Structures are given as structure tokens and as C-alpha cells.
């Protein structure tokens, strides 16, 4: 009996033209969704913020929608593509569009940070520029799928549209959950308390999370900047 042929883990396997620098860059851009999943997991574990949990839940729901759409439409990828699976709509384009647009909605409409003694949060226009950067990055990832011949322009555009529509729907749904008090109710459950789930990022920058408490603790213990106890 012959040994089975080896298979490639397509999750991180990207075909590109080694003689083309743009193709090489696009290959790295193809790994952005996987990188964002690592970011999600890291932030959820380290910060336990319900806003990030809600965003990640929406991201996974968006992926499930893409899985269903591909098997409903059943449109093949470009002939030049060496991989497998349906191509309509592009899951990469849908993923990054949902992420960047949901992040934009959060930064511009939900995030209202307050300055503290130790930190001055981003202004509205700084958050606006960050949103533009996120959207531009999503556009680069979406374009890379066309450049690498993994998707047709139509498949990428439909992926972007699906991600954008679902982002609007998800943001509206989470806004309703907040205004109706369901988020506050969830935070009061025993499970949320056991997992230390909190809701600080709406009014507090992640970079300032815990910093004020750290500074206050050092003041109480009497440490100087050099790290030695004052006398």
C-alpha cells in the first residue's frame, strides 16, 4: 500500500511570483486575517474587554456568512489560481472590510476617552486618521487577492460589500444591546465576573489600561524614578 501524498496547510500557504516584489508583498498581506485573529485572542485574554469580545463575535459571524455565501453562489476562482474552494465572495476582502469598518465605527462613534493624570487620549481627528489608515490597509489586502490571482475583481468587490453591510448591521445590533441594557446585564452575570470581563475601553484607551493604577501603586510604596525607595 502506497503512502498518501502530502497535503499543504492552505491556511498559511500562499502562491506568489518570487521575481515580483509586489507579489511578495501581497503574499504577506494575505496573512493579515490570521494575524488579526492572533491580535483578537491576545487582547481578549489580556484585557477581557466585552467590546473586543463583541467585535470578535461579529468577525466570526461574518466568516460564517462568507462560508454560506460561497456554497450558495458556487463561483469558481480564476483559472490561474492553484488553490481550491469557491471564490465568491472573497473571504479576505470580507474579513478585513468588516474589521476596518467596525474599528472605524468604534473609534468615531462609540469610543469617548477621558484624559487622566497620566495619559492624554487621541483627539477625534487623530482617531479619524487612524480609521483612514485601517481602511486603506484593508484596501491593500483586498487588492492583493486580485494581484495574486486568487480572486476576480468582482469577487473582491462583493466580499468588500458583504463585509461592509454586515459591519453596519453588527454595529447597529451591538448599539441596541448597549442601549437596552443587555451588555450591562451580561457584565453582572457570575460567568462574566468569574472571567473578569470588563467594559473600560469605551472611555479608556487600551494603552492607558491599568497604567494609572500602576503609577498610583508606585507612589504609595514610595518608589522614585530610579526604582529605589525614597527615604
C-alpha positions as CSV (number, residue, x, y, z in Angstrom):
1,X,0.0,0.0,0.0
2,X,1.4,3.3,-1.1
3,X,1.8,6.2,1.3
4,X,-0.7,9.0,0.9
5,X,0.5,12.2,-0.9
6,X,1.4,15.1,1.4
7,X,-1.0,18.0,1.6
8,X,-0.4,21.7,2.1
9,X,-2.0,23.6,5.0
10,X,-3.8,26.1,2.9
11,X,-4.5,28.4,5.8
12,X,-1.0,29.9,5.5
13,X,0.1,28.6,2.1
14,X,0.3,31.5,-0.5
15,X,1.4,31.3,-4.1
16,X,3.3,34.3,-5.4
17,X,5.8,35.3,-8.1
18,X,9.3,35.3,-6.4
19,X,10.6,37.6,-9.2
20,X,7.9,40.2,-8.4
21,X,8.4,42.4,-5.3
22,X,4.8,43.5,-5.3
23,X,3.7,39.8,-5.5
24,X,5.9,39.1,-2.5
25,X,4.3,41.9,-0.5
26,X,0.9,40.7,-1.5
27,X,1.8,37.3,-0.2
28,X,2.5,38.8,3.2
29,X,-0.8,40.9,3.1
30,X,-2.6,37.6,2.5
31,X,-1.7,36.6,6.1
32,X,-3.3,39.7,7.7
33,X,-6.5,37.9,8.7
34,X,-4.6,35.3,10.5
35,X,-2.5,38.0,12.2
36,X,-5.7,39.8,13.3
37,X,-7.1,36.6,14.8
38,X,-3.9,36.4,16.9
39,X,-4.4,40.1,17.9
40,X,-8.0,39.3,18.9
41,X,-7.0,36.4,21.0
42,X,-4.2,38.3,22.7
43,X,-6.4,41.3,23.5
44,X,-9.3,39.2,24.8
45,X,-7.0,37.2,27.1
46,X,-5.0,40.2,28.4
47,X,-7.8,42.8,28.6
48,X,-11.1,40.9,29.0
49,X,-12.9,43.8,27.3
50,X,-16.5,43.0,26.3
51,X,-16.3,45.4,23.4
52,X,-13.4,43.3,21.9
53,X,-15.4,40.1,22.6
54,X,-18.4,41.6,20.7
55,X,-16.2,42.6,17.8
56,X,-14.6,39.2,17.6
57,X,-18.0,37.5,17.8
58,X,-19.1,39.7,14.8
59,X,-15.9,38.8,13.0
60,X,-16.6,35.1,13.4
61,X,-20.3,35.6,12.3
62,X,-19.0,37.4,9.2
63,X,-16.8,34.5,8.4
64,X,-19.7,32.1,8.8
65,X,-21.7,34.3,6.4
66,X,-18.9,34.1,3.9
67,X,-18.8,30.3,4.2
68,X,-22.5,30.1,3.5
69,X,-22.4,32.6,0.6
70,X,-19.6,30.7,-1.1
71,X,-21.5,27.4,-1.0
72,X,-24.7,29.1,-2.2
73,X,-23.2,31.1,-5.1
74,X,-20.6,28.4,-6.1
75,X,-18.5,30.6,-8.3
76,X,-15.0,29.3,-9.2
77,X,-11.8,31.2,-8.6
78,X,-9.7,32.5,-11.6
79,X,-8.2,29.7,-13.7
80,X,-4.7,31.0,-12.9
81,X,-5.2,30.2,-9.2
82,X,-3.6,27.0,-7.9
83,X,-5.7,26.6,-4.8
84,X,-9.1,25.1,-4.2
85,X,-12.5,26.2,-3.0
86,X,-15.1,28.7,-4.3
87,X,-14.1,32.3,-4.8
88,X,-17.3,34.3,-4.5
89,X,-17.1,36.4,-2.3
90,X,-13.5,36.8,-1.3
91,X,-13.2,35.9,2.4
92,X,-10.1,38.0,2.8
93,X,-11.8,41.1,1.5
94,X,-14.9,40.5,3.6
95,X,-12.8,39.8,6.7
96,X,-10.7,43.0,6.5
97,X,-13.6,45.2,5.4
98,X,-15.6,44.1,8.4
99,X,-12.6,44.6,10.8
100,X,-11.6,48.1,9.5
101,X,-15.1,49.4,9.2
102,X,-16.2,48.2,12.6
103,X,-13.0,49.6,14.1
104,X,-13.8,52.9,12.4
105,X,-17.3,53.0,13.8
106,X,-16.0,52.3,17.3
107,X,-13.3,55.0,17.1
108,X,-15.5,57.7,15.7
109,X,-18.9,57.0,17.3
110,X,-18.5,54.8,20.4
111,X,-15.1,55.5,21.9
112,X,-15.2,58.6,24.1
113,X,-11.9,58.5,26.1
114,X,-11.4,60.8,29.0
115,X,-8.0,62.3,29.8
116,X,-6.3,61.2,33.0
117,X,-3.3,62.5,35.0
118,X,-1.0,60.0,33.3
119,X,-2.4,60.0,29.7
120,X,-3.9,62.3,27.1
121,X,-6.1,60.2,24.7
122,X,-6.2,60.6,20.9
123,X,-8.3,63.5,19.7
124,X,-11.2,62.9,17.3
125,X,-9.1,63.8,14.3
126,X,-6.3,61.5,15.4
127,X,-8.9,58.7,15.6
128,X,-10.2,59.7,12.2
129,X,-6.7,59.4,10.7
130,X,-6.3,56.0,12.4
131,X,-9.6,55.0,10.8
132,X,-8.4,56.1,7.4
133,X,-5.2,54.0,7.9
134,X,-7.2,51.0,8.8
135,X,-9.5,51.3,5.8
136,X,-6.5,51.9,3.5
137,X,-4.8,48.8,4.9
138,X,-8.0,46.8,4.2
139,X,-8.0,48.1,0.7
140,X,-4.4,46.9,0.2
141,X,-5.3,43.4,1.5
142,X,-8.3,43.2,-0.8
143,X,-6.3,44.3,-3.8
144,X,-3.6,41.7,-3.1
145,X,-6.2,39.0,-3.7
146,X,-6.6,40.3,-7.3
147,X,-2.9,40.8,-7.9
148,X,-2.1,37.2,-6.8
149,X,-5.0,35.8,-9.0
150,X,-6.8,34.3,-6.0
151,X,-10.0,36.2,-6.9
152,X,-11.5,38.2,-9.7
153,X,-12.2,41.9,-9.1
154,X,-15.9,41.2,-8.9
155,X,-15.3,38.6,-6.2
156,X,-13.3,41.0,-4.2
157,X,-15.8,43.8,-4.6
158,X,-18.7,41.6,-3.5
159,X,-16.6,40.5,-0.5
160,X,-16.0,44.1,0.5
161,X,-19.7,44.9,0.1
162,X,-20.7,41.9,2.2
163,X,-18.2,42.9,4.9
164,X,-19.4,46.5,4.9
165,X,-23.1,45.6,5.1
166,X,-22.5,43.1,7.9
167,X,-20.4,45.6,9.8
168,X,-23.2,48.2,9.7
169,X,-25.7,45.6,10.9
170,X,-23.4,44.3,13.6
171,X,-22.6,47.7,14.9
172,X,-26.3,48.6,15.0
173,X,-27.0,45.4,16.8
174,X,-24.4,46.0,19.5
175,X,-25.5,49.6,19.9
176,X,-29.0,48.3,20.6
177,X,-27.6,45.7,23.1
178,X,-25.8,48.6,24.9
179,X,-28.8,51.0,25.0
180,X,-31.2,48.3,26.0
181,X,-29.0,47.3,29.0
182,X,-28.2,43.8,27.8
183,X,-24.4,44.4,27.9
184,X,-24.7,45.7,31.5
185,X,-26.8,42.7,32.3
186,X,-24.2,40.3,30.8
187,X,-21.4,42.0,32.8
188,X,-23.3,41.3,36.1
189,X,-23.6,37.6,35.5
190,X,-21.4,35.2,37.5
191,X,-19.7,34.0,34.4
192,X,-18.6,37.5,33.4
193,X,-17.3,38.1,37.0
194,X,-15.5,34.8,37.0
195,X,-13.7,35.6,33.7
196,X,-13.1,39.2,34.9
197,X,-14.9,40.7,31.8
198,X,-15.0,44.5,31.9
199,X,-16.1,47.5,29.8
200,X,-13.5,50.1,30.1
201,X,-12.3,50.6,26.6
202,X,-15.3,52.7,25.6
203,X,-14.0,55.5,27.9
204,X,-10.4,54.5,28.4
205,X,-7.6,53.9,25.8
206,X,-6.1,50.4,25.8
207,X,-2.6,51.9,26.2
208,X,-3.8,53.5,29.5
209,X,-5.4,50.4,30.8
210,X,-4.0,49.8,34.3
211,X,-1.3,52.4,33.9
212,X,-2.9,54.9,36.3
213,X,-3.2,52.1,38.9
214,X,0.5,51.2,38.4
215,X,1.6,54.8,38.9
216,X,-0.6,55.2,42.0
217,X,0.8,51.9,43.4
218,X,4.4,53.2,43.0
219,X,3.5,56.4,44.7
220,X,2.0,54.6,47.6
221,X,5.1,52.3,48.0
222,X,7.4,55.4,47.9
223,X,9.4,54.4,44.8
224,X,11.3,57.0,42.9
225,X,12.1,57.1,39.2
226,X,15.3,55.2,39.8
227,X,13.4,52.4,41.4
228,X,14.9,52.9,44.9
229,X,12.8,53.6,47.9
230,X,12.8,57.2,49.0
231,X,13.9,58.0,52.5
